[in-house]
Amino acid sequence: MGKKYCAVNTKYYKNSNIGEIDHVLRNMTINVNAIECLTKNNFGFSFGNCNLKSHYQNKLEQAKKANNLALQKNSNTFIDSVLIFDSVQFEKCLNDGKKNEIEQATKNFMNEYKNLYGFEPIGFEFHLDEGTTIDFDKYERLDTEEQKKYVALDNPDEDFTTEYIKKNVHAHAVFLNYDFEQNKSCLRNMRKKDWENSQDLLHKHFKKFGFDRGEKKQTSKKDHKNKADFVRELELRTNELVENHSKNLQEKNNLLDQIIEHQNDLNRFDNLAFYAEKIKSFVLYFHEKTRV
């Protein structure tokens, strides 16, 4: 029987890349790699009294006030640790009613991460709406062991053939790149061994759910882009284009409203001129009558 891995892949971002957090929260206009009918199954947690994005922005402002030199314009302000889980084992845990335990284990993982490396926990979001889909014919051609990795996709938008999905179950654990006890950023102190140890840390908190330790992986922004990275970049670019197009349309609509408003003003002025001429004629007429 194959191992049921859990693993960590961490990347770091500048504040200008806050769209990554919008991806985490499914705030995009178009979520390219998400299967819409499954998005309702996503779940997460914010360490603040607001959503994850707002909590990040609040904590970033606090950090800048505490030390305005630590996180400057071109600094990496947050990290996104993608926690990857064997989908079959994860679904089994959910079916066994262990969702609350999984949430608590993730909180414990992030708090211990903070204790070890200083990063401020912001929140996490589990994505259960991504994966590889195949049709019934392809599913039938798979061997029994491979079929176990797929589940039928109950998609109300599909009127014809049944689809099956092999889920890409993962969580995004977002940390601010700042240590409030030391009043400094954390990334520059991280070493290869620290990133490798984060695998051990995740396994420590999830081995009780039947997960094995994942493969060692050094974290780097320059890692070779996998399919998920490529799709995410496509998603960000697509939404940027949509938002820019919407902005241009709004600007054109505003301009049109201004033109219509000016035209109405002109019409009102025309009416005023008409009435002014009427009043002027009446005054002259009244003046002539009273003079006689």
Long-range contacts (C-beta under 8 A, 24 or more apart in sequence): 3-86, 3-212, 4-86, 4-88, 4-89, 4-210, 4-211, 4-212, 5-84, 5-85, 5-86, 5-211, 5-212, 5-213, 5-214, 5-215, 6-83, 6-84, 6-85, 6-86, 6-202, 6-203, 6-206, 6-211, 6-212, 6-213, 6-214, 7-83, 7-84, 7-199, 7-202, 7-213, 7-214, 7-215, 7-217, 8-81, 8-82, 8-83, 8-84, 8-195, 8-198, 8-199, 8-201, 8-202, 8-214, 8-217, 9-81, 9-82, 9-84, 9-217, 9-219, 9-223, 10-79, 10-80, 10-81, 10-82, 10-195, 10-198, 10-219, 11-79, 11-80, 11-82, 11-219, 11-221, 11-223, 12-76, 12-78, 12-79, 12-80, 12-177, 12-187, 12-221, 13-76, 13-77, 13-78, 13-79, 13-80, 14-74, 14-75, 14-76, 14-77, 15-60, 15-75, 15-77, 15-78, 18-53, 18-56, 19-236, 19-239, 19-240, 20-80, 20-232, 20-236, 21-52, 21-53, 21-56, 21-78, 21-174, 22-53, 22-239, 23-232, 23-235, 23-236, 24-52, 24-80, 24-125, 24-172, 24-174, 25-51, 25-52, 25-53, 25-125, 26-129, 27-53, 28-235, 28-236, 28-239, 29-239, 29-242, 29-243, 30-235, 30-238, 30-239, 30-242, 31-235, 32-231, 32-232, 32-234, 32-235, 32-238, 33-130, 33-228, 33-231, 33-232, 33-235, 34-127, 34-129, 34-130, 35-129, 35-130, 35-131, 35-133, 35-153, 35-155, 35-165, 36-129, 36-157, 37-153, 37-154, 37-155, 37-156, 37-157, 38-128, 38-129, 38-153, 38-165, 39-129, 41-128, 41-129, 42-125, 42-126, 42-127, 42-128, 42-129, 43-99, 43-103, 43-125, 43-126, 43-128, 44-123, 44-124, 44-125, 44-126, 44-171, 45-103, 45-106, 45-107, 45-123, 45-124, 46-122, 46-123, 47-110, 47-121, 47-122, 47-123, 48-122, 48-123, 51-123, 52-122, 52-123, 52-124, 52-125, 52-174, 55-122, 55-123, 56-122, 56-123, 56-174, 56-176, 59-120, 59-122, 59-176, 59-178, 60-176, 60-178, 62-180, 63-120, 63-176, 63-178, 63-180, 66-180, 66-183, 67-183, 67-184, 70-178, 70-183, 70-184, 70-185, 71-177, 71-178, 71-185, 75-177, 75-185, 76-177, 76-185, 76-187, 77-176, 77-177, 77-178, 78-122, 78-174, 78-175, 78-176, 78-177, 79-119, 79-174, 79-175, 79-177, 79-187, 80-172, 80-173, 80-174, 81-113, 81-172, 81-173, 81-174, 81-175, 81-198, 82-170, 82-171, 82-172, 82-173, 83-109, 83-124, 83-170, 83-171, 83-172, 83-173, 83-202, 84-169, 84-170, 84-214, 85-169, 85-170, 85-171, 85-206, 85-211, 86-169, 86-211, 87-131, 87-149, 87-166, 87-167, 87-168, 87-169, 88-148, 88-149, 89-209, 89-210, 89-211, 90-167, 90-169, 91-151, 91-167, 91-169, 92-210, 93-209, 93-210, 98-209, 101-209, 102-126, 102-209, 105-205, 105-206, 105-208, 105-209, 106-171, 106-173, 106-205, 108-205, 109-173, 109-201, 109-202, 109-204, 109-205, 109-206, 110-173, 110-175, 112-201, 112-205, 113-173, 113-175, 113-198, 113-201, 114-175, 116-194, 116-197, 116-201, 117-186, 117-189, 117-190, 117-194, 118-178, 118-179, 118-181, 118-182, 118-184, 118-186, 118-189, 119-175, 119-176, 119-177, 119-178, 119-179, 119-186, 120-175, 120-176, 120-178, 120-179, 120-180, 121-173, 121-175, 122-174, 122-175, 122-176, 123-174, 124-171, 124-172, 124-173, 124-174, 125-171, 125-172, 126-169, 126-170, 126-171, 127-168, 127-169, 127-170, 127-171, 127-172, 128-167, 128-169, 130-167, 130-168, 130-170, 130-228, 131-165, 131-166, 131-167, 131-168, 132-165, 132-166, 132-168, 133-163, 133-164, 133-165, 134-163, 134-164, 134-165, 134-166, 135-161, 135-162, 135-163, 135-164, 136-161, 136-162, 136-163, 136-164, 139-164, 168-228, 190-219, 192-218, 195-219
